Amino acid sequence: MIQILPASPLDPDCLRLLQMSHALMGDLFPAESNHMLDPAALTGDDIRFFAARRDGAVVGCAALALRDGYGEIKSMFVDPAARGTGAAAALMRMLEDTAREEGLPVVRLETGDTLTAARRLYASHGFAERGPFGDYAEDPLSVFMEKRLEPMGSD
C-alpha cells in the first residue's frame, strides 16, 4: 500500500530521489530547459512537499508550489524500481487535494517534451496542454499543462 505524507525534501531518502531526478533531467535537457527547484528551495513556506512510502521506504516525492491564483506541481519523481505501483497516481491525488484545501482553482506544471510517461500520467489525471505561465518562456523542449479543480465538497 502506498502512503502519501508531508515530508522534508532534505530528508536523506527524499534527497536521494531529488538527486536522481536532477541527474536524469540534466542528462535529458540542456540547463536552460531545466526548471527544477533545488532541495533547499523546496522547504519554503510557499511549498507543500510530500513523500510516497511503500512498506516504509520512500519511493516517490512531489511538491506543490503555491502561486498567485494557482498551484504548480514541482519535483514529481518516482524511483524507477517503484513505477507501476500507484505511487505517482497517489502523489497526484494528494497534490490536487492540497491545492483544493489551499483554495486554488487551478494546478499547472511544466514537463519535458520527451517525458512521455509523465505526460501520460498528467493527461490521465485531467491535465491539458496550455502555453507558458508564470516566469516560464516558450521553449520547444517544454510542455505546459493545467487542470481546473472543483472546489472541496462540490459534486
C-alpha positions as CSV (number, residue, x, y, z in Angstrom):
1,M,0.0,0.0,0.0
2,I,1.2,3.5,-0.9
3,Q,1.1,6.2,1.8
4,I,1.5,9.9,1.0
5,L,2.7,12.1,3.8
6,P,4.2,15.5,4.2
7,A,7.9,15.3,4.3
8,S,11.1,17.3,4.1
9,P,13.0,17.5,0.8
10,L,16.2,17.4,3.0
11,D,15.3,14.0,4.4
12,P,18.1,11.7,3.1
13,D,15.6,9.4,1.3
14,C,13.8,12.3,-0.3
15,L,17.1,14.0,-1.2
16,R,18.2,10.7,-2.9
17,L,15.2,10.8,-5.1
18,L,15.6,14.5,-5.9
19,Q,19.2,13.9,-6.8
20,M,18.2,11.1,-9.1
21,S,15.6,13.3,-10.8
22,H,18.0,16.2,-11.2
23,A,20.6,13.9,-12.7
24,L,18.1,12.5,-15.2
25,M,16.9,15.9,-16.2
26,G,20.5,17.1,-16.6
27,D,21.1,14.1,-18.9
28,L,18.0,14.7,-21.0
29,F,17.8,18.5,-21.3
30,P,20.2,21.5,-21.5
31,A,20.5,23.7,-18.4
32,E,18.3,26.5,-19.9
33,S,15.4,24.0,-20.3
34,N,15.7,22.7,-16.7
35,H,13.3,24.4,-14.3
36,M,13.8,22.3,-11.1
37,L,14.0,23.8,-7.7
38,D,16.9,22.8,-5.5
39,P,16.1,20.9,-2.3
40,A,16.5,23.9,-0.1
41,A,14.1,25.9,-2.1
42,L,11.5,23.1,-1.7
43,T,11.5,23.9,2.1
44,G,9.9,27.3,1.6
45,D,6.7,28.5,3.2
46,D,5.0,28.5,-0.2
47,I,5.8,24.8,-0.9
48,R,4.0,21.7,0.2
49,F,6.3,18.7,-0.1
50,F,5.2,15.1,0.0
51,A,6.8,11.7,0.0
52,A,5.3,8.4,-1.2
53,R,6.1,5.5,1.0
54,R,5.7,1.8,0.3
55,D,6.4,-0.7,3.1
56,G,8.1,2.2,4.9
57,A,10.5,3.1,2.2
58,V,10.3,6.4,0.3
59,V,9.6,5.6,-3.3
60,G,8.4,8.9,-4.7
61,C,8.1,12.6,-4.0
62,A,6.4,15.7,-5.3
63,A,5.8,19.3,-4.3
64,L,3.0,21.8,-4.8
65,A,4.2,25.4,-5.1
66,L,1.6,27.9,-4.0
67,R,1.5,30.7,-6.6
68,D,-0.8,33.7,-7.1
69,G,-4.1,32.1,-8.1
70,Y,-2.8,28.6,-8.9
71,G,-0.6,25.8,-7.7
72,E,2.4,24.5,-9.6
73,I,3.5,20.8,-9.4
74,K,7.3,20.6,-8.9
75,S,9.8,17.8,-8.4
76,M,7.5,14.9,-9.2
77,F,9.6,11.8,-9.3
78,V,9.1,8.1,-8.6
79,D,12.0,5.7,-8.1
80,P,12.2,3.6,-11.3
81,A,12.0,0.5,-9.2
82,A,8.6,1.6,-7.9
83,R,7.0,2.7,-11.1
84,G,3.7,1.0,-11.8
85,T,2.9,0.7,-8.1
86,G,0.4,3.6,-8.0
87,A,2.8,5.9,-6.2
88,A,2.6,8.6,-8.9
89,A,-1.2,8.5,-9.0
90,A,-1.3,8.7,-5.2
91,L,1.0,11.7,-5.2
92,M,-1.1,13.4,-7.9
93,R,-4.3,12.9,-5.8
94,M,-2.5,14.4,-2.8
95,L,-1.3,17.4,-4.8
96,E,-4.7,18.1,-6.2
97,D,-6.4,17.7,-2.7
98,T,-3.8,20.0,-1.2
99,A,-4.4,22.7,-3.9
100,R,-8.2,22.5,-3.2
101,E,-7.6,22.8,0.5
102,E,-5.5,25.9,-0.2
103,G,-8.4,27.3,-2.2
104,L,-6.6,27.2,-5.5
105,P,-8.8,26.9,-8.6
106,V,-6.1,25.5,-11.0
107,V,-3.0,23.4,-10.9
108,R,-0.2,23.9,-13.6
109,L,3.0,22.2,-14.4
110,E,6.0,22.2,-16.8
111,T,7.4,19.0,-18.0
112,G,9.9,17.9,-20.7
113,D,8.7,17.2,-24.2
114,T,10.3,13.7,-24.3
115,L,8.9,12.6,-20.9
116,T,6.1,10.6,-22.4
117,A,5.2,8.6,-19.3
118,A,4.9,11.7,-17.2
119,R,2.8,13.4,-19.9
120,R,0.5,10.3,-20.0
121,L,0.2,10.4,-16.2
122,Y,-0.8,14.1,-16.2
123,A,-3.2,13.6,-19.1
124,S,-4.8,10.7,-17.3
125,H,-5.4,13.0,-14.3
126,G,-7.2,15.5,-16.5
127,F,-4.4,17.9,-17.3
128,A,-4.5,19.6,-20.7
129,E,-1.7,21.4,-22.6
130,R,-1.5,25.2,-22.5
131,G,1.0,27.9,-23.1
132,P,3.8,29.1,-20.8
133,F,2.7,30.6,-17.5
134,G,4.4,32.5,-14.6
135,D,8.0,33.2,-15.3
136,Y,8.3,30.5,-18.0
137,A,9.2,31.4,-21.6
138,E,8.3,29.5,-24.7
139,D,10.7,26.5,-25.0
140,P,10.4,23.8,-27.6
141,L,11.6,21.3,-25.0
142,S,8.9,22.2,-22.5
143,V,5.3,21.2,-22.3
144,F,3.0,23.2,-20.1
145,M,-0.2,21.7,-18.7
146,E,-3.0,22.7,-16.4
147,K,-6.1,21.3,-14.7
148,R,-9.0,23.3,-13.3
149,L,-10.1,22.0,-9.9
150,E,-13.6,21.6,-8.5
151,P,-13.8,23.2,-5.0
152,M,-13.7,20.9,-2.0
153,G,-17.1,19.3,-1.2
154,S,-18.7,20.0,-4.6
155,D,-20.3,17.2,-6.5
